[in-house]
Amino acid sequence: MILNSLRLFKIVRIVLQYGIDEIIVNAIRAPRGAGFLQTLLFWRDLSAPRGERLRRALEELGPIFVKFGQVLSTRRDLMPPDIADELALLQDRVPSFDPDLAVAQITKSLGAPPDQLFASFERIPVASASIAQVHFAKLKDGREAAVKVLRPGMKETIDRDVALMRIAAGWLEFLWADGKRLKAKEVVGEFDKYLHDELDLMREAANASQLRRNFAESDLLIVPEMYWDYCSPSVIVMERMYGIPISQTEKLREAGVDLAKLSRDGVTIFFTQIFRDGFFHADMHPGNILVSTAPETLGRYIALDFGIVGTLNDFDKDYLSQNFLAFFRRDYKRVAEAHIESGWAPKETRVDELEAAVRACCEPIFDRPLKDISFGQVLLRLFQTSRRFNVEVQPQLVLLQKTLLNIEGLGRQLDPDLDLWKTAKPYLERWMSEQVGWRGLSEKLRAEAPRYSHIFPQLPRLLHQALSHAAEGNQQDLLLAKLLAEQKATNRLLRIFIGSAVLIGVCGLAYCLARYVLHWNF
């Protein structure tokens, strides 16, 4: 309780120091409140742009808030452009923790100290982030490895900070008209889920194994092998990767890597993960991507850090493919219909009005040369339009948007002339053909064949049971109809009997009254 109070006090102090309160008050459209706060807290220096102040505040609050800022930078429907651009600059840079703590964690998790487990172990970490840090090692069989060790005490830190974020999200939804539509609580909930997923390093190892299997036959992407005998929830050991960071373009050129091909391959990898597998690496920033320079794998992507992955079901993939292709073909009516059919926009939304709004967003972009078109700009304009039509933001696709913007940024950094749309369109058209055309039908029948092989021999018995049940049902219906008819006849007799009794009673009463009157008259 005391720790939570101290943490809350620190958050309030930093919020006031950097003027975050002013940003919030302006967001809920209360400028008088912002002016009052500025007068009351006159000593603050708020000359820096608001986005920069927010970024610096999050960095001072610590790694969990830095990660949350990175997530918010992808929510351009929630964040104004200047703030989203500034939050995109946040880097997950955290000082490494004591190597003795890493050794203790390895010993506790794997049952023996590193000196006994490995032929050699480098105590000085080569990388450090908010969740874990990495050490290099060599297995006793000679294979080189990377050892990822969970940072001690992370669960308690995450639980404490996320609890405070939930409170803030509740106030945001209460005070801000757009708060509920933008699902602030759900955004924090998704963030909480991703952080706790990252705490289980076995989950990361499983993600890497799945991605490696998906691209086993591909010549585009390399994923390190997991050494399962050395893996636990707090320590994982994987194949050591050698390559050049993808952001170091000059070194890549010197190594003979074709940057234009590399940028196109990145787009292909992204859409393959989305539409073929429905399973994608959702943290593909430059720090997590190397490029191989080995002669046999020159120019291939090397993926690292699999703590955050995204999944899409068949409905999501179908919705996304329809929207992407509609954009490519400038079929804005289909975009509007897809939003309404999927439930993203209210059912009462008029298709023609939403179509006109989407056209106004996209048409100016299409009038420019194709190589200058940006998915990021399209998404930004569409999110700005979404408020007018009360389009609900889908939290499960936030990771996809983040990854798409990362891929586009990487591609344009490698090749400024990259035409992302032209590169992606043939892939999407082929995928739609495979899913909707005859080829897609044959593939689905082939996939369902094992199930059909068990069902077909049972068809005669199942058909006999169905007919028997139908016959029994018909007999029961006849009996019920007969019972109802008899009940109706009985009801008619009862009505006749009761009516007759009432009539006789009335006549008897009238006779008695008549005699009584005559008796007194005479």
C-alpha positions in Angstrom: 0.0 0.0 0.0 2.8 2.4 0.9 4.7 1.5 -2.3 1.6 2.1 -4.4 1.1 5.5 -2.7 4.7 6.5 -3.3 4.4 5.4 -6.9 1.2 7.4 -7.3 2.8 10.4 -5.8 5.7 10.2 -8.2 3.3 9.9 -11.2 1.4 12.9 -10.1 4.6 14.9 -9.6 5.9 14.0 -13.1 2.4 14.7 -14.7 2.4 18.2 -13.2 6.1 18.8 -13.9 5.7 18.2 -17.6 2.2 19.7 -18.0 0.5 16.4 -19.0 -2.5 17.6 -17.1 -2.8 20.5 -19.6 -2.8 18.0 -22.5 -5.6 15.9 -20.9 -7.7 18.9 -20.1 -7.4 20.2 -23.6 -8.3 16.7 -25.0 -11.6 16.7 -23.1 -12.3 20.1 -24.5 -12.1 22.2 -21.3 -9.7 25.1 -22.2 -10.8 27.1 -19.2 -9.6 24.3 -16.9 -6.2 24.3 -18.7 -5.9 28.0 -18.2 -6.8 27.7 -14.5 -4.2 25.0 -14.0 -1.5 27.0 -15.8 -2.2 30.0 -13.6 -2.2 27.9 -10.5 1.1 26.2 -11.5 2.8 29.2 -12.9 6.3 28.0 -12.1 6.2 25.3 -14.8 8.1 25.6 -18.0 5.8 24.4 -20.8 7.6 26.0 -23.7 8.5 22.6 -25.2 6.0 21.0 -27.6 3.4 18.8 -25.9 4.5 15.7 -27.6 8.0 16.1 -26.5 6.9 16.8 -22.9 4.7 13.6 -22.9 7.6 11.5 -24.3 10.0 12.8 -21.6 7.4 12.2 -18.9 7.0 8.5 -20.0 10.7 8.0 -20.1 11.1 9.3 -16.5 8.2 7.1 -15.3 10.1 4.0 -16.4 10.1 1.1 -18.8 6.5 0.0 -18.4 5.2 3.5 -19.3 7.7 3.6 -22.2 6.2 0.4 -23.6 2.7 1.8 -23.1 3.8 5.0 -25.0 5.1 2.8 -27.8 1.6 1.1 -28.0 -0.1 4.5 -28.0 2.1 5.7 -30.9 0.3 3.2 -33.1 -3.2 4.4 -32.0 -3.4 7.4 -34.3 -7.2 7.3 -33.9 -6.5 8.2 -30.2 -3.4 10.4 -30.5 -3.1 13.6 -32.5 -0.4 13.3 -35.2 2.2 15.4 -33.3 1.9 13.3 -30.2 1.9 10.0 -32.1 5.0 11.0 -34.0 6.8 12.0 -30.8 5.8 8.7 -29.0 7.2 6.7 -31.9 10.6 8.0 -30.9 10.4 6.1 -27.6 13.1 3.5 -27.2 13.1 0.6 -24.8 16.6 1.4 -23.4 17.0 0.2 -19.8 20.3 -0.2 -17.9 21.3 -3.8 -17.5 20.9 -5.5 -14.1 23.6 -7.1 -12.0 25.2 -10.2 -13.7 25.1 -11.9 -10.3 21.3 -11.7 -10.4 21.3 -13.2 -13.9 23.5 -16.1 -12.7 21.2 -16.6 -9.8 18.2 -16.7 -12.0 19.8 -19.2 -14.4 20.8 -21.4 -11.5 17.3 -21.3 -10.0 15.5 -21.9 -13.3 17.8 -24.5 -14.9 19.0 -26.3 -11.8 22.7 -25.6 -12.2 25.0 -22.5 -12.5 26.1 -21.3 -16.0 29.6 -22.7 -15.5 28.2 -26.2 -15.3 25.5 -25.8 -18.0 27.7 -24.2 -20.7 31.2 -24.5 -22.0 31.5 -20.7 -21.6 29.2 -17.9 -20.4 29.7 -14.2 -20.9 28.7 -12.4 -17.7 28.5 -9.0 -19.4 25.1 -8.7 -21.2 25.1 -7.8 -24.9 21.5 -6.3 -24.8 19.2 -5.1 -22.1 15.5 -4.2 -22.3 12.7 -3.6 -19.8 11.7 -7.3 -19.6 14.9 -9.2 -20.0 18.6 -9.1 -20.9 20.7 -11.3 -23.2 24.1 -13.0 -22.6 26.2 -15.0 -25.1 27.3 -18.5 -24.3 28.6 -21.7 -25.9 27.0 -25.1 -25.3 29.2 -28.0 -24.5 28.7 -29.5 -27.9 30.2 -26.4 -29.5 27.0 -24.6 -30.6 27.0 -20.9 -30.0 23.9 -19.6 -28.1 22.2 -16.5 -26.7 20.8 -16.7 -23.2 17.8 -14.5 -22.4 17.2 -13.9 -18.7 14.0 -12.4 -17.2 14.6 -9.2 -15.2 13.9 -9.9 -11.5 10.8 -8.4 -9.9 9.1 -7.5 -13.2 5.7 -9.1 -12.4 5.2 -6.9 -9.3 6.3 -3.8 -11.2 3.9 -4.5 -14.1 0.9 -5.3 -11.8 1.4 -2.1 -9.9 1.8 0.2 -12.9 -0.9 -1.4 -15.0 -3.4 -1.1 -12.0 -2.7 2.7 -12.1 -3.2 2.8 -15.8 -6.6 1.1 -15.5 -7.7 3.8 -13.0 -6.5 6.5 -15.5 -8.4 4.7 -18.3 -11.6 4.7 -16.3 -11.3 8.4 -15.6 -10.6 9.0 -19.3 -13.8 7.1 -20.3 -15.8 9.0 -17.7 -14.5 12.5 -18.6 -14.0 12.2 -22.4 -16.9 11.7 -24.8 -14.6 9.7 -27.1 -13.2 7.6 -24.3 -15.7 4.8 -24.6 -15.6 4.6 -28.3 -11.8 4.3 -28.3 -12.0 1.6 -25.6 -9.4 3.0 -23.3 -9.9 0.2 -20.8 -9.6 -2.4 -23.5 -6.4 -0.8 -24.7 -4.9 -1.1 -21.2 -6.3 -4.6 -20.9 -4.6 -5.6 -24.2 -1.4 -4.0 -23.0 -1.6 -5.8 -19.7 -2.0 -9.1 -21.6 1.0 -8.5 -23.8 3.2 -7.6 -20.9 2.2 -10.7 -18.9 2.8 -12.8 -22.1 6.3 -11.4 -22.3 6.9 -12.5 -18.7 6.6 -16.1 -19.7 9.7 -16.7 -21.8 8.5 -20.2 -22.7 5.7 -18.5 -24.6 8.3 -16.5 -26.5 10.2 -19.7 -27.2 7.0 -21.3 -28.5 6.3 -18.3 -30.7 9.7 -18.5 -32.2 9.3 -22.2 -32.9 6.0 -21.6 -34.6 7.4 -18.8 -36.8 10.5 -20.9 -37.6 8.2 -23.8 -38.7 6.1 -21.5 -40.8 9.2 -20.3 -42.8 11.1 -23.5 -42.8 10.9 -23.7 -46.6 11.3 -20.0 -47.2 14.5 -18.3 -48.4 13.3 -14.9 -47.0 13.4 -15.2 -43.2 15.7 -16.9 -40.7 14.4 -17.6 -37.1 16.8 -18.9 -34.4 16.3 -22.5 -33.2 15.3 -22.9 -29.6 17.4 -25.2 -27.4 14.5 -26.7 -25.4 16.6 -28.5 -22.9 17.8 -25.1 -21.6 14.4 -23.3 -21.6 12.2 -22.3 -18.7 9.6 -19.6 -18.0 12.4 -17.2 -16.8 15.3 -18.3 -19.0 15.5 -19.4 -22.6 18.5 -20.4 -24.7 18.5 -20.1 -28.5 20.7 -20.3 -31.5 23.1 -17.3 -31.7 22.4 -15.2 -34.8 25.0 -13.2 -36.8 24.1 -10.3 -39.0 24.0 -6.5 -39.5 21.2 -4.5 -37.9 18.8 -3.5 -40.6 19.1 0.2 -39.8 22.8 0.2 -40.8 22.2 0.6 -44.5 25.7 1.7 -45.4 27.2 -1.5 -43.9 24.5 -3.5 -45.7 25.5 -2.0 -49.0 29.2 -2.7 -48.3 28.3 -6.3 -47.6 26.7 -6.6 -51.1 23.0 -6.7 -49.9 20.5 -5.5 -52.5 18.5 -3.0 -50.5 15.6 -2.7 -53.0 15.1 -6.5 -52.9 15.4 -6.4 -49.1 12.6 -3.9 -48.9 10.3 -5.9 -51.2 11.1 -9.1 -49.3 10.0 -7.3 -46.1 6.6 -6.6 -47.6 6.3 -10.2 -48.8 7.2 -11.6 -45.4 4.6 -9.3 -43.7 1.7 -10.3 -46.0 2.7 -14.0 -45.9 2.5 -13.9 -42.1 -0.9 -12.1 -42.2 -2.8 -13.9 -44.9 -1.2 -17.3 -45.2 -0.5 -18.0 -41.5 -2.6 -15.6 -39.5 0.4 -15.5 -37.2 2.8 -12.6 -37.3 5.8 -11.0 -35.5 4.3 -7.9 -33.9 7.4 -6.2 -32.7 9.4 -5.7 -35.9 11.3 -2.5 -35.1 14.9 -2.1 -36.3 16.3 -3.4 -33.0 14.7 -6.8 -33.6 15.8 -7.3 -37.2 19.2 -8.3 -38.5 20.3 -9.1 -42.1 22.4 -12.1 -42.8 25.7 -11.6 -44.5 26.8 -15.2 -44.6 27.4 -16.3 -48.3 24.8 -19.0 -48.3 22.1 -16.8 -46.8 23.1 -13.3 -47.9 20.3 -10.7 -47.7 17.9 -12.8 -45.7 16.0 -11.2 -42.7 16.8 -12.5 -39.2 14.0 -12.1 -36.7 14.7 -11.7 -33.0 12.6 -11.1 -29.8 9.3 -13.0 -30.2 7.6 -11.8 -27.0 4.8 -10.1 -28.9 3.1 -11.9 -31.7 -0.4 -11.3 -33.3 -3.0 -13.8 -34.5 -5.8 -13.3 -36.9 -8.8 -15.6 -37.5 -10.4 -16.3 -40.8 -12.9 -13.5 -40.3 -10.2 -10.9 -39.7 -8.1 -12.1 -42.7 -11.1 -11.9 -45.0 -12.1 -8.5 -43.7 -8.6 -7.1 -44.1 -8.1 -8.6 -47.6 -11.4 -7.1 -48.8 -10.4 -3.7 -47.5 -6.9 -3.7 -48.9 -8.1 -4.8 -52.3 -10.9 -2.3 -52.3 -8.4 0.5 -51.5 -6.1 -0.7 -54.4 -9.1 -0.6 -56.8 -10.5 2.7 -55.3 -13.7 0.9 -54.6 -14.8 3.1 -51.7 -18.3 1.8 -51.5 -16.9 -1.7 -50.8 -14.8 -0.3 -48.0 -17.9 1.3 -46.4 -19.9 -1.8 -46.8 -17.2 -3.9 -45.2 -17.1 -1.7 -42.2 -20.8 -1.9 -41.7 -21.0 -5.7 -42.4 -18.2 -6.4 -39.9 -19.9 -4.3 -37.2 -17.1 -1.8 -37.0 -19.5 0.9 -37.9 -23.1 1.1 -36.5 -25.8 -0.7 -38.6 -27.7 2.5 -39.1 -24.8 4.1 -40.9 -25.6 5.2 -44.4 -23.3 3.5 -46.9 -23.3 6.5 -49.3 -22.2 8.9 -46.5 -19.4 6.7 -45.3 -18.3 6.0 -48.9 -18.1 9.8 -49.5 -16.0 10.3 -46.3 -13.6 7.5 -47.3 -13.3 8.9 -50.8 -12.4 12.3 -49.4 -9.7 10.7 -47.3 -8.1 8.5 -49.9 -8.6 10.3 -53.3 -6.0 13.1 -52.7 -3.4 10.4 -51.8 -4.1 8.4 -55.0 -3.7 11.5 -57.1 0.0 11.5 -56.2 2.6 9.2 -57.8 2.2 5.6 -56.5 5.6 5.5 -55.0 4.7 8.4 -52.7 1.6 6.8 -51.3 1.9 5.8 -47.6 -0.2 3.3 -45.8 0.5 5.3 -42.7 -1.1 8.4 -44.1 -4.1 6.4 -45.3 -4.6 4.9 -41.9 -4.2 8.3 -40.2 -6.9 9.9 -42.4 -9.3 7.0 -41.9 -8.9 7.1 -38.2 -9.6 10.9 -38.2 -12.7 10.2 -40.1 -13.8 7.3 -37.9 -14.9 9.7 -35.1 -17.6 11.2 -37.2 -19.2 7.8 -37.9 -18.6 6.3 -34.4 -16.5 3.6 -35.9 -15.3 1.4 -33.1 -11.6 0.7 -32.9 -10.8 -3.0 -32.7 -8.1 -3.7 -30.1 -7.2 -7.1 -31.7 -5.9 -5.3 -34.8 -3.8 -2.6 -33.0 -0.7 -4.9 -33.3 -1.3 -5.3 -37.0 -1.5 -1.6 -37.6 1.7 -1.2 -35.5 3.5 -3.8 -37.6 2.3 -2.5 -40.9 3.7 1.0 -40.1 7.0 -0.5 -38.9 7.3 -2.5 -42.2 6.5 0.5 -44.3 9.0 2.6 -42.4 11.7 0.0 -42.8 11.0 -0.5 -46.5 11.2 3.2 -47.3 14.4 3.5 -45.2 16.0 0.7 -47.4 14.5 1.9 -50.7 12.9 5.3 -50.9 11.2 4.3 -54.1 9.5 1.3 -52.6 5.9 1.0 -53.9 4.3 -0.8 -51.0 0.9 -0.9 -52.7 2.2 -2.2 -56.0 4.3 -4.9 -54.2 1.4 -6.0 -52.0 -1.5 -6.0 -54.6 -0.4 -9.1 -56.6 0.0 -11.0 -53.3 -3.4 -10.0 -52.1 -5.1 -10.9 -55.4 -3.4 -14.3 -55.4 -4.5 -14.9 -51.8 -8.1 -13.9 -52.6 -8.1 -16.3 -55.6 -6.8 -19.1 -53.4 -9.5 -18.4 -50.8 -12.5 -17.6 -52.9 -11.9 -19.3 -56.3 -11.9 -22.9 -57.4 -8.4 -23.3 -56.0 -9.5 -22.2 -52.6 -12.5 -24.6 -52.7 -10.3 -27.5 -53.7 -7.8 -26.7 -50.9 -10.5 -26.5 -48.3 -12.0 -29.8 -49.5 -8.5 -31.4 -49.3 -8.0 -30.0 -45.8 -11.4 -31.4 -44.7 -10.9 -34.8 -46.4 -9.7 -36.6 -43.3 -12.8 -35.6 -41.4 -15.0 -36.6 -44.3 -13.3 -40.0 -44.5 -14.7 -40.7 -41.0 -18.1 -39.3 -41.6 -18.9 -41.0 -45.0 -19.0 -44.6 -43.6 -21.4 -43.4 -40.9 -23.8 -41.7 -43.3 -26.3 -44.7 -43.7 -26.6 -45.1 -39.9 -26.9 -41.4 -39.4 -29.5 -41.1 -42.1 -31.5 -44.0 -40.6 -31.4 -42.4 -37.2 -32.5 -39.0 -38.6 -35.4 -40.7 -40.4 -36.4 -42.6 -37.3 -36.3 -39.5 -35.2 -38.4 -37.7 -37.9 -40.9 -40.6 -37.9 -41.1 -40.6 -34.1 -41.4 -36.8 -34.2 -44.3 -37.1 -36.7 -46.1 -39.7 -34.5 -45.6 -37.5 -31.5 -47.0 -34.5 -33.5 -50.1 -36.6 -34.5 -50.7 -37.7 -30.9 -50.3 -34.1 -29.8 -52.7 -32.9 -32.4 -55.2 -35.6 -31.4 -54.9 -34.7 -27.8 -55.4 -31.0 -28.6 -58.5 -31.8 -30.6 -59.9 -33.9 -27.7 -59.1 -31.1 -25.3 -60.9 -28.6 -27.6 -64.0 -30.9 -27.7 -63.9 -31.2 -23.9 -63.7 -27.5 -23.5 -66.7 -27.0 -25.8 -68.8 -29.5 -23.7 -67.7 -27.7 -20.5 -68.7 -24.4 -22.0 -72.1 -25.8 -23.0 -72.6 -27.4 -19.6 -71.6 -24.2 -17.7 -73.7 -22.1 -20.0 -76.7 -24.3 -19.5 -76.2 -24.4 -15.7 -76.0 -20.6 -15.6 -79.1 -20.3 -17.8 -81.1 -22.7 -15.7 -79.9 -20.9 -12.5 -80.9 -17.5 -14.0 -84.4 -18.9 -15.0 -84.9 -20.4 -11.6 -84.0 -17.2 -9.9 -86.3 -15.3 -12.1 -89.2 -17.7 -11.4 -88.7 -17.4 -7.7 -88.6 -13.6 -7.8 -91.8 -13.6 -9.9 -93.7 -15.8 -7.4 -92.4 -13.7 -4.6 -93.7 -10.5 -6.2 -97.1 -12.1 -7.0 -97.5 -13.4 -3.5 -97.1 -9.9 -2.0 -99.4 -8.3 -4.6 -102.2 -10.7 -3.7 
